[in-house]
Amino acid sequence: MSARRGRAVRIDDLRSPHLDAGQQSALAYVATLDLTFDEERLLARARARTGCDDFGSLDFLPRLRAMIDAVESDTGLGPLGRLAILQRSERLLAGRLLVEDMVRRRPEILEIQLVAPIVVIGLPRSGTTHLVNLIASDTRLRSLPYWESLEPVPRPGDGSTRDGIDPRFMRCRRDYDAQMRMVPLLSAMHHQEPTAIEEEIELEDLDFASYTLEWLARVPQWRDFYLGLDQRVHYAYMKKVLQVVTFLRGPTRWVLKSPQHLEQIPALLATFPDATFAITHRDPVSVIQSAATMLAYGDRMRRAAIEPEALSEYWIDRVDRLLRACVRDRDLLPADRTVDVLFHEFMRDDVGMVERIYGRARLPLTEDARRGLDGFMSEHPRGKHGALTYDLRGDFGLDPEVVRARFDYYFERFPIEVEPT
C-alpha cells in the first residue's frame, strides 16, 4: 500500500507486519554484519572519516558511554535498529570533529551574532514541522534543511558536483530513498525529505545530550540520564554549531524548532534571550496516536517485535512529562515575544498565524515574504502524500477518553479543542 495525495491510508498490519521481499532481504543482510558497539572503534572510524583527531572537550565521552549502555539494554532492538544507531553515532562523532576543526581554524566564527531567532516549540505531531517549514519559506530567515542537519560541515574533499549540488545533499537523498523503500508510508506521517526543514536538536546531538535516542530505541535508561543533564551547557554547544553553519551560509536570523524545547525552556531562554517563541498546542490524544503509529510502523524494520502496548505506554508518559514541563515553565517566556499557536486556529489560517508570530517578532510581512508563504502552501497541500487514518483503540488497546483524562491539567491551562478519534 502506498500513500497518495488525497487518499486515506490505513496501516492494517501494524501489529503483525507483512514484509515484502525487499524488506526481508534487507533484514537478512544486516543480520550478517558485525553490529558491536565499541567506543574506541567508533572514535577511530570518525577520525578516519574526517582526517581530524581533536574532538574538543572530551566531556561528551561519559554521555556517549551512557548512550551505548542504554542501547545495549534494549534487548528487543533488531539488527537494522542497531545498525541505524551505530551509523548515526559515527556520523555525530565525525560531525563533532569537523565542527571543532573549523572553529579552531576560524575562531571568528564564535563572534557571529545569531540575532533574534524565531523558535517553534511544541509536541511532536502538533504542527511544529508544518509551521517551521512555512516560516522557512521566507528567505530573510536562515533555517536548517534535513540534509544539512545530518552533516553540518562538509567532509574533507567535499565540493559541489558538476551540477552544483552539495555532496551532503546527495548522501542524504540516497539514504532517504533507501528509507522510503523500507517504510514507504512514513511519507504520509512525517515527510522528512532532504530539503525539508529539520530540528536543530540534530546539532545538539553532536554533544550527545538530546532526547533523540528515545525515537530510535526503547531507552528509559537514556531518558533518565538525559533529564538529569544541565541543558544550558549543551544548548550552548548547539548554538556554537549554529554559528558554524551560519558562517558557511547565512543569513544570521534563524527559524528553529524542536519538541524537546518544551521541557528545556530555561535552557532555551538562556541560549536565545532575544528570541520570539511560538508554542503549538494540540489535543494530546491526537499527538499520541499519531506518534505511536509512526513509531510502531518503523518498528517493523527496527525491532524483533512491535509491542504496541509498551510503545504507547512509554509515549503517553513521555508526552505527559513534556506537557507538565511546558505548563510549569510557560510563563518564563516573555509575554511580548511569545505566541500560543492553537492547532485548530493554525489549521484554519496558516498564513494568518505566521503573521501573528511576525508581529511579535517585529518582522514585517513583506510582499516577497507573503508570496513565499503562499507559494509554500500551494506546493505543499495537506494530504499531499496521503492522509493516514488512526485507530488508538484497535491498534493500541486504548480508550481515547481515558488517555485524554490524564491531560486535564493541560486543557485547563490552554483552550485546546478536543479532536475526534
Sequence and secondary structure as in RCSB ss.txt:
>XXXX:A:sequence
MSARRGRAVRIDDLRSPHLDAGQQSALAYVATLDLTFDEERLLARARARTGCDDFGSLDFLPRLRAMIDAVESDT
GLGPLGRLAILQRSERLLAGRLLVEDMVRRRPEILEIQLVAPIVVIGLPRSGTTHLVNLIASDTRLRSLPYWESL
EPVPRPGDGSTRDGIDPRFMRCRRDYDAQMRMVPLLSAMHHQEPTAIEEEIELEDLDFASYTLEWLARVPQWRDF
YLGLDQRVHYAYMKKVLQVVTFLRGPTRWVLKSPQHLEQIPALLATFPDATFAITHRDPVSVIQSAATMLAYGDR
MRRAAIEPEALSEYWIDRVDRLLRACVRDRDLLPADRTVDVLFHEFMRDDVGMVERIYGRARLPLTEDARRGLDG
FMSEHPRGKHGALTYDLRGDFGLDPEVVRARFDYYFERFPIEVEPT
>XXXX:A:secstr
    TT EE  TTSSS    HHHHHHHHHHTTS     HHHHHHHHHHHHS    S GGGHHHHHHHHHHHHH T
TB HHHHHHHHHHHHHHHHHHHHHHHHHHH GGGGG    S EEEEE TTSSHHHHHHHHHTSTTSB  BHHHHH
 SS  TT    TTS  HHHHHHHHHHHHHHHHSGGGGGT    TTSB  THHHHGGGS SSGGGGTS  HHHHHH
HHTS HHHHHHHHHHHHHHHHHHS  S BEEEEGGGGG HHHHHHH TT EEEEEE  HHHHHHHHHHHHHHHHH
HHBS   HHHHHHHHHHHHHHHHHHHHHHGGGS GGGEEEEEHHHHHH HHHHHHHHHHHHT    HHHHHHHHH
HHHHS TTTT EE   HHHHH   HHHHHHTTHHHHHHS       
